[in-house]
Amino acid sequence: MDYPRRILIVGNGGRENAIGNALLLSERLEELWITPANWGLVDHIGSGRVHTLDVPAMDLDGVVRAAQEIQAGLVIVGPEDPLCAGLADRLREAGIPAVGPGREAARLEGSKLYAKQFMRRHGIPTADFAEFTELDALLAHIDSGEGPLVLKADGLAAGKGVMVCADRQEAREAAKVLMEERRFGDAAAMVLAEECLLGREISFSVLISGSRAEVLPPSSDYKRLQDDDKGPNTGGMGNICPTPWATDEVIVEFSRDILAPFMRGLRADDLDYRGFLFVGTMITPQGLKVIEFNVRFGDPEAEVVLPLCEADWPQLLARMAAGELPEGAVALREGACLAVVLASGNYPHAKSEPATISGIERLHGQGLLQAEHEGGRIRPPLVMLHFAGVSREGEAGAYANHFEIDAEASYLATGGRVLALSAHGADLSAARRLAYEAAGNLHFEGMQFRTDIGKLR
């Protein structure tokens, strides 16, 4: 198999930034393209290998054309929306190798009801549920029980369509938000009501291709906006990897009771799956149960898992796109990684005005963002800035990252989750100390972040 010397990443969030930076650790990669632009990709070789396009991820025809025009040897589809729309299928039909499940397999994230039915059909442990298309029926179901309840919009809602309700009154209010106010539009045309699982959450990231799967280091997400798990749900305010709650017994249980039947289910249902799988799980008194499937890398999971995995990522992902997953392709780096998400002032309720990001130059001055060159290999730096909601001032022109721009006002916080700051340390405590030390150097108007990521309770 030819080495993919030119790769295109579709999507420009923190997840795609982390994937791109992992790819750029390979000196054999000649060009890395990303659409739309993400200004956090860092080429530590300094050879100008990074290029941007301006094709929206949901412009499927445009992405296929762009991949053909740049003669991409591999396309990696990052976000869920184009995967659920069938972009990976379209690329393969055009003869372009792609990492990402086909449209039918992507329904495991695109429809929560489909995912639940898949789990029920193949014996994968998960919470009990009922589905509703009428508000009155949902309210009657809520009134018939007691205690906490989880309401989920069936369709894609940018990670915000899940409402954890502490009591039935809160569930009634959430039901009206979903089905009466239609805050998430057609995604809430059907709503699932689930029993609320209580326990420790563990996120599993898995590589899947052909008949094989490889589990990467498990992590734990911090979904609530504020310290001590208070405030509204978000797309994730931080992450730790590896998580101390994923004991050897828990990992064995995941592989035996969740991943094995999942793989059997893919074969039984004839689903084409070549890509990443995120499995959100909960440790309950009855054992490990699945909360959700994502048919791509999690965010900010990618920002902490990938820095702990050593692989020739261009070659490995090309083989995955071809339906192969070689054994032993990923080696684990010692230590731990912790990510702190810096969010805008109005997140997650509304957009904020663009704000200048300052302090990146101080991190450069401390040498924390420099890659490690060891034995002819490039290792990730101690601190990594993964841009998500960040734009660049002025004309785009040739690609330039924060190593190449010497201007404090070069970057603007324009998104909800602005960036994920990841730090690597000998252990979780060291990674936590470094991450918050680095975060203290950064500032933009309205910036908010949790101060308890990795603080074990």
C-alpha positions as CSV (number, residue, x, y, z in Angstrom):
1,M,0.0,0.0,0.0
2,D,1.3,3.4,-1.0
3,Y,2.0,5.9,1.8
4,P,-0.6,8.7,1.8
5,R,1.6,11.7,1.2
6,R,-1.3,14.1,0.9
7,I,-4.1,14.0,3.4
8,L,-7.3,16.0,3.7
9,I,-9.1,16.5,7.0
10,V,-12.8,17.5,6.9
11,G,-13.9,19.6,9.9
12,N,-12.1,22.4,11.8
13,G,-12.8,21.8,15.5
14,G,-10.6,20.8,18.4
15,R,-10.9,17.1,17.5
16,E,-9.7,17.7,13.9
17,N,-6.9,19.9,15.2
18,A,-5.7,17.0,17.5
19,I,-5.9,14.5,14.6
20,G,-4.0,16.9,12.3
21,N,-1.3,17.5,14.8
22,A,-0.9,13.7,15.3
23,L,-0.5,13.3,11.5
24,L,2.1,16.1,11.3
25,L,4.4,14.1,13.7
26,S,5.2,12.0,10.6
27,E,8.1,13.4,8.6
28,R,6.9,11.3,5.6
29,L,3.7,13.2,5.2
30,E,4.2,15.7,2.4
31,E,1.0,17.8,2.6
32,L,-1.8,18.1,5.1
33,W,-5.0,19.9,4.0
34,I,-7.9,20.9,6.2
35,T,-11.3,22.4,5.3
36,P,-12.5,24.7,6.6
37,A,-9.4,26.3,8.1
38,N,-8.1,25.6,11.6
39,W,-5.2,27.8,12.7
40,G,-4.0,25.5,15.4
41,L,-2.2,22.9,13.2
42,V,1.5,23.0,14.0
43,D,4.1,21.7,11.7
44,H,7.2,21.2,14.0
45,I,9.4,20.4,11.0
46,G,8.6,23.9,9.6
47,S,8.4,22.8,6.0
48,G,5.1,24.6,5.1
49,R,3.2,21.3,4.8
50,V,-0.2,22.7,6.0
51,H,-2.8,24.1,3.6
52,T,-6.4,25.2,4.0
53,L,-9.5,25.1,1.9
54,D,-12.8,26.9,2.3
55,V,-15.3,24.1,1.6
56,P,-17.9,23.6,4.3
57,A,-17.9,20.1,5.8
58,M,-21.6,19.6,4.8
59,D,-20.9,20.5,1.1
60,L,-20.5,16.9,0.2
61,D,-20.1,17.5,-3.5
62,G,-17.6,20.3,-2.8
63,V,-15.5,18.1,-0.5
64,V,-15.3,15.3,-3.0
65,R,-14.3,17.7,-5.8
66,A,-11.7,19.3,-3.5
67,A,-10.2,15.9,-2.6
68,Q,-10.0,15.1,-6.3
69,E,-8.4,18.4,-7.2
70,I,-5.7,18.2,-4.6
71,Q,-5.3,14.4,-5.4
72,A,-5.7,13.4,-1.8
73,G,-4.5,10.0,-1.0
74,L,-6.7,9.9,2.1
75,V,-9.6,11.9,3.6
76,I,-10.4,11.9,7.3
77,V,-14.0,12.9,8.1
78,G,-14.0,14.4,11.6
79,P,-17.5,15.7,12.5
80,E,-20.7,13.7,12.9
81,D,-23.0,15.7,10.5
82,P,-21.2,14.9,7.2
83,L,-20.7,11.3,8.3
84,C,-24.4,10.9,9.0
85,A,-25.1,12.5,5.6
86,G,-23.0,9.9,3.9
87,L,-19.7,11.7,3.0
88,A,-17.5,8.7,3.6
89,D,-19.7,6.7,1.2
90,R,-19.5,9.4,-1.4
91,L,-15.7,9.6,-1.2
92,R,-15.3,5.8,-1.6
93,E,-17.7,5.8,-4.5
94,A,-15.3,8.4,-6.1
95,G,-12.4,6.1,-5.5
96,I,-10.9,8.2,-2.6
97,P,-9.9,6.3,0.5
98,A,-11.7,7.6,3.5
99,V,-11.6,7.2,7.3
100,G,-15.2,7.3,8.6
101,P,-18.1,4.9,8.8
102,G,-20.7,4.7,6.0
103,R,-24.0,6.4,6.3
104,E,-25.9,3.4,7.7
105,A,-23.3,2.8,10.4
106,A,-23.3,6.5,11.2
107,R,-26.9,6.2,12.3
108,L,-25.5,4.8,15.5
109,E,-24.9,8.5,16.4
110,G,-27.4,10.1,14.0
111,S,-30.4,8.4,15.7
112,K,-30.4,7.6,19.4
113,L,-33.4,5.3,18.8
114,Y,-31.5,3.4,16.2
115,A,-28.5,3.1,18.6
116,K,-30.8,1.8,21.4
117,Q,-32.4,-0.7,19.1
118,F,-29.0,-1.9,17.9
119,M,-27.9,-2.4,21.5
120,R,-31.1,-4.2,22.4
121,R,-30.8,-6.4,19.4
122,H,-27.2,-7.4,20.1
123,G,-27.3,-7.7,23.8
124,I,-25.2,-4.6,24.7
125,P,-26.0,-3.3,28.2
126,T,-27.6,0.1,28.3
127,A,-30.3,2.1,30.2
128,D,-34.0,1.2,29.8
129,F,-35.8,3.7,27.5
130,A,-39.1,4.6,25.8
131,E,-39.5,6.8,22.7
132,F,-42.1,9.5,22.1
133,T,-43.3,11.7,19.2
134,E,-46.1,13.5,21.1
135,L,-45.6,15.8,24.1
136,D,-48.7,14.7,26.0
137,A,-47.6,11.0,25.9
138,L,-44.1,12.0,27.1
139,L,-45.5,14.1,30.0
140,A,-47.8,11.2,31.0
141,H,-44.7,8.9,31.1
142,I,-42.8,11.4,33.2
143,D,-45.7,11.7,35.7
144,S,-46.0,8.0,36.0
145,G,-42.5,7.6,37.7
146,E,-40.3,9.0,40.2
147,G,-36.7,10.2,40.5
148,P,-34.2,11.4,37.9
149,L,-34.7,11.0,34.2
150,V,-32.7,11.7,31.1
151,L,-34.4,13.1,28.0
152,K,-32.6,12.9,24.6
153,A,-33.4,14.4,21.3
154,D,-33.3,11.5,18.8
155,G,-31.3,13.4,16.2
156,L,-28.1,15.3,16.0
157,A,-28.1,18.4,18.2
158,A,-24.4,19.4,18.4
159,G,-23.9,17.5,21.6
160,K,-26.5,19.5,23.4
161,G,-29.7,17.5,22.9
162,V,-29.3,15.5,26.2
163,M,-31.0,16.9,29.3
164,V,-30.3,15.2,32.7
165,C,-33.3,16.0,34.9
166,A,-32.9,15.6,38.7
167,D,-36.7,15.2,39.3
168,R,-39.9,14.8,37.4
169,Q,-40.8,18.5,37.4
170,E,-37.4,19.3,35.8
171,A,-38.2,16.6,33.3
172,R,-41.6,18.2,32.4
173,E,-39.8,21.5,31.8
174,A,-37.2,19.8,29.7
175,A,-39.8,18.0,27.7
176,K,-41.5,21.3,26.8
177,V,-38.2,22.7,25.7
178,L,-37.6,19.8,23.4
179,M,-41.0,19.2,22.0
180,E,-42.9,22.4,22.4
181,E,-40.3,25.1,22.0
182,R,-38.4,22.9,19.6
183,R,-35.1,24.4,20.7
184,F,-33.2,21.7,18.8
185,G,-35.6,21.7,15.8
186,D,-36.3,18.4,14.0
187,A,-33.7,16.6,16.1
188,A,-36.3,16.5,18.8
189,A,-39.2,15.3,16.6
190,M,-38.7,12.1,18.6
191,V,-37.5,12.2,22.2
192,L,-36.2,9.3,24.2
193,A,-36.8,9.1,27.9
194,E,-34.2,7.0,29.7
195,E,-33.6,5.9,33.2
196,C,-30.8,8.0,34.7
197,L,-27.7,6.0,35.2
198,L,-25.6,7.0,38.3
199,G,-21.9,6.3,38.7
200,R,-18.6,7.1,37.2
201,E,-18.4,7.9,33.5
202,I,-15.7,6.4,31.3
203,S,-15.1,7.2,27.7
204,F,-13.6,4.6,25.4
205,S,-12.0,5.5,22.1
206,V,-11.7,2.7,19.6
207,L,-10.2,2.2,16.2
208,I,-12.3,-0.1,14.0
209,S,-11.7,-1.5,10.5
210,G,-12.6,-4.9,9.0
211,S,-13.1,-7.5,11.7
212,R,-10.6,-5.9,14.2
213,A,-10.9,-3.2,16.8
214,E,-8.2,-1.6,19.0
215,V,-9.1,0.1,22.3
216,L,-7.1,3.3,23.0
217,P,-6.5,4.6,26.6
218,P,-9.8,5.3,28.3
219,S,-10.6,8.8,29.5
220,S,-13.1,10.7,31.6
221,D,-15.0,13.8,30.4
222,Y,-16.3,16.8,32.4
223,K,-19.5,17.8,30.8
224,R,-21.0,20.4,33.1
225,L,-20.0,24.0,32.7
226,Q,-19.0,24.8,36.3
227,D,-16.9,23.2,39.0
228,D,-18.3,20.4,41.1
229,D,-20.4,19.3,38.1
230,K,-22.8,22.2,38.3
231,G,-24.4,24.3,35.6
232,P,-25.7,23.2,32.2
233,N,-24.5,20.3,30.1
234,T,-21.9,21.3,27.5
235,G,-19.9,19.5,24.7
236,G,-17.2,18.9,27.3
237,M,-15.2,21.3,29.5
238,G,-12.2,19.1,30.1
239,N,-10.8,15.5,30.0
240,I,-8.3,13.3,31.7
241,C,-6.5,10.3,30.2
242,P,-6.0,7.6,31.3
243,T,-8.8,7.8,33.8
244,P,-8.1,6.2,37.2
245,W,-11.6,4.7,37.3
246,A,-10.9,2.4,34.3
247,T,-9.4,-0.5,36.2
248,D,-8.1,-3.6,34.4
249,E,-11.4,-5.3,35.4
250,V,-13.4,-2.5,33.8
251,I,-11.4,-2.6,30.6
252,V,-11.9,-6.4,30.4
253,E,-15.7,-5.9,31.0
254,F,-15.9,-3.3,28.2
255,S,-14.1,-5.5,25.7
256,R,-16.2,-8.6,26.6
257,D,-19.7,-7.2,27.2
258,I,-19.8,-4.1,25.0
259,L,-17.1,-4.1,22.2
260,A,-17.4,-7.8,21.3
261,P,-21.2,-7.7,20.8
262,F,-20.8,-4.4,19.0
263,M,-18.4,-5.9,16.5
264,R,-20.7,-8.9,16.1
265,G,-23.6,-6.5,15.5
266,L,-21.7,-4.7,12.8
267,R,-21.2,-8.0,10.9
268,A,-24.8,-9.2,11.5
269,D,-26.2,-5.9,10.3
270,D,-23.7,-5.6,7.4
271,L,-22.5,-2.2,8.4
272,D,-19.4,-0.7,6.9
273,Y,-17.3,0.7,9.7
274,R,-13.8,2.1,9.0
275,G,-12.9,4.7,11.5
276,F,-13.1,5.9,15.1
277,L,-15.8,5.0,17.6
278,F,-16.5,6.8,20.9
279,V,-18.4,4.9,23.5
280,G,-19.6,6.7,26.6
281,T,-20.2,4.3,29.5
282,M,-21.2,4.4,33.1
283,I,-20.1,2.2,35.9
284,T,-23.3,1.1,37.6
285,P,-24.1,-1.4,40.4
286,Q,-25.3,-3.7,37.6
287,G,-22.1,-3.4,35.7
288,L,-20.8,-1.2,32.8
289,K,-23.6,0.3,30.6
290,V,-23.5,2.3,27.4
291,I,-24.7,5.9,27.6
292,E,-24.1,6.7,23.9
293,F,-22.1,6.0,20.7
294,N,-20.4,8.6,18.7
295,V,-19.2,7.5,15.2
296,R,-16.1,9.7,15.4
297,F,-13.4,10.7,17.9
298,G,-14.8,12.5,20.9
299,D,-14.0,16.1,21.7
300,P,-12.1,16.9,24.0
301,E,-11.3,13.1,24.2
302,A,-9.1,13.3,21.0
303,E,-7.1,16.1,22.6
304,V,-6.0,13.8,25.5
305,V,-6.0,10.4,24.0
306,L,-4.0,11.0,20.8
307,P,-1.0,12.6,22.6
308,L,-0.6,9.4,24.6
309,C,-0.6,7.2,21.5
310,E,2.5,6.7,19.3
311,A,1.9,5.5,15.8
312,D,2.6,6.3,12.2
313,W,-0.8,7.8,11.9
314,P,-0.8,8.5,8.1
315,Q,0.0,4.9,7.4
316,L,-2.3,3.4,10.1
317,L,-5.3,5.5,9.0
318,A,-4.7,4.6,5.3
319,R,-4.7,0.9,6.2
320,M,-7.9,1.4,8.2
321,A,-9.5,3.1,5.2
322,A,-8.6,0.0,3.2
323,G,-10.3,-2.2,5.7
324,E,-7.3,-3.3,7.6
325,L,-6.2,-2.7,11.2
326,P,-2.8,-4.2,11.9
327,E,-2.0,-5.5,15.4
328,G,0.4,-3.5,17.5
329,A,0.2,-0.4,15.4
330,V,-0.3,1.9,18.4
331,A,2.2,2.1,21.3
332,L,1.3,3.9,24.5
333,R,3.3,6.8,25.8
334,E,4.0,6.9,29.5
335,G,2.3,9.4,31.7
336,A,-1.0,11.2,31.6
337,C,-2.7,13.9,29.6
338,L,-5.2,16.5,30.9
339,A,-7.2,19.0,28.9
340,V,-8.8,22.2,30.1
341,V,-11.4,23.8,27.8
342,L,-11.4,27.6,27.6
343,A,-14.9,28.8,26.7
344,S,-16.5,32.1,25.7
345,G,-18.5,34.1,28.2
346,N,-22.0,33.2,27.0
347,Y,-21.3,29.5,26.4
348,P,-23.4,27.3,26.1
349,H,-26.4,29.6,26.0
350,A,-25.6,32.1,23.2
351,K,-22.8,33.4,21.0
352,S,-20.3,35.9,22.4
353,E,-18.7,38.9,20.6
354,P,-15.3,38.1,19.1
355,A,-12.5,38.7,21.6
356,T,-8.8,38.9,21.2
357,I,-6.8,36.0,22.6
358,S,-3.6,37.1,24.4
359,G,-0.9,35.1,26.2
360,I,0.1,32.6,23.6
361,E,3.5,34.3,23.2
362,R,4.1,33.8,26.9
363,L,3.7,30.0,26.5
364,H,6.2,30.2,23.6
365,G,8.6,32.1,25.8
366,Q,8.4,29.4,28.4
367,G,9.2,26.7,25.8
368,L,6.1,24.7,26.6
369,L,4.8,24.5,23.1
370,Q,8.0,23.1,21.5
371,A,7.9,19.5,20.2
372,E,10.4,17.0,21.5
373,H,12.8,15.5,19.0
374,E,14.1,12.2,20.3
375,G,15.9,9.4,18.5
376,G,14.9,10.7,15.1
377,R,11.2,10.9,16.1
378,I,9.0,13.9,16.9
379,R,7.0,13.7,20.1
380,P,4.2,16.0,21.0
381,P,5.1,19.1,23.2
382,L,4.3,19.2,26.9
383,V,1.5,21.7,26.2
384,M,-0.7,21.7,23.1
385,L,-3.2,24.3,22.0
386,H,-6.1,22.8,20.1
387,F,-8.1,25.5,18.4
388,A,-11.9,25.1,18.1
389,G,-13.7,28.4,18.0
390,V,-10.7,30.5,16.9
391,S,-10.4,32.7,13.9
392,R,-7.4,34.7,12.6
393,E,-7.3,38.4,12.0
394,G,-6.5,39.8,8.6
395,E,-6.2,38.1,5.3
396,A,-5.8,34.3,5.3
397,G,-3.1,34.0,2.7
398,A,-0.6,31.2,3.2
399,Y,-1.1,29.0,6.3
400,A,0.5,30.2,9.4
401,N,0.2,28.9,13.0
402,H,0.9,30.4,16.4
403,F,4.6,29.6,16.0
404,E,4.8,31.7,12.8
405,I,2.8,34.8,13.8
406,D,4.4,37.2,16.1
407,A,1.4,39.4,16.9
408,E,-0.5,39.3,20.2
409,A,-3.8,40.2,18.5
410,S,-3.5,37.6,15.7
411,Y,-6.3,35.3,17.0
412,L,-9.9,35.9,18.0
413,A,-12.1,33.8,20.2
414,T,-15.2,33.4,18.0
415,G,-16.8,30.1,19.1
416,G,-18.4,28.6,22.2
417,R,-15.6,26.3,23.2
418,V,-12.7,28.4,22.1
419,L,-9.7,26.0,22.6
420,A,-8.7,23.0,24.6
421,L,-5.3,23.3,26.3
422,S,-3.8,19.9,26.8
423,A,-0.8,19.1,29.0
424,H,1.3,15.9,29.4
425,G,2.9,14.9,32.6
426,A,4.5,12.0,34.4
427,D,1.2,11.4,36.1
428,L,-2.3,13.0,36.4
429,S,-1.2,15.4,39.1
430,A,1.8,16.7,37.1
431,A,-0.4,17.1,34.0
432,R,-3.0,19.0,36.0
433,R,-0.5,21.3,37.5
434,L,1.1,22.1,34.1
435,A,-2.3,22.6,32.3
436,Y,-3.5,25.2,34.8
437,E,-0.1,26.9,34.9
438,A,-0.4,27.2,31.1
439,A,-4.1,28.3,31.2
440,G,-3.1,31.1,33.6
441,N,-1.1,32.7,30.8
442,L,-4.1,33.0,28.4
443,H,-6.9,35.5,28.4
444,F,-9.8,36.8,26.3
445,E,-12.8,38.8,27.3
446,G,-15.4,36.6,29.0
447,M,-13.1,33.6,29.2
448,Q,-14.4,30.9,31.5
449,F,-13.1,27.4,32.4
450,R,-13.4,24.8,35.2
451,T,-10.8,24.8,37.8
452,D,-11.4,21.2,39.0
453,I,-10.5,19.1,35.9
454,G,-8.5,16.1,37.2
455,K,-9.2,17.0,40.8
456,L,-10.2,13.5,42.1
457,R,-13.0,13.3,44.6
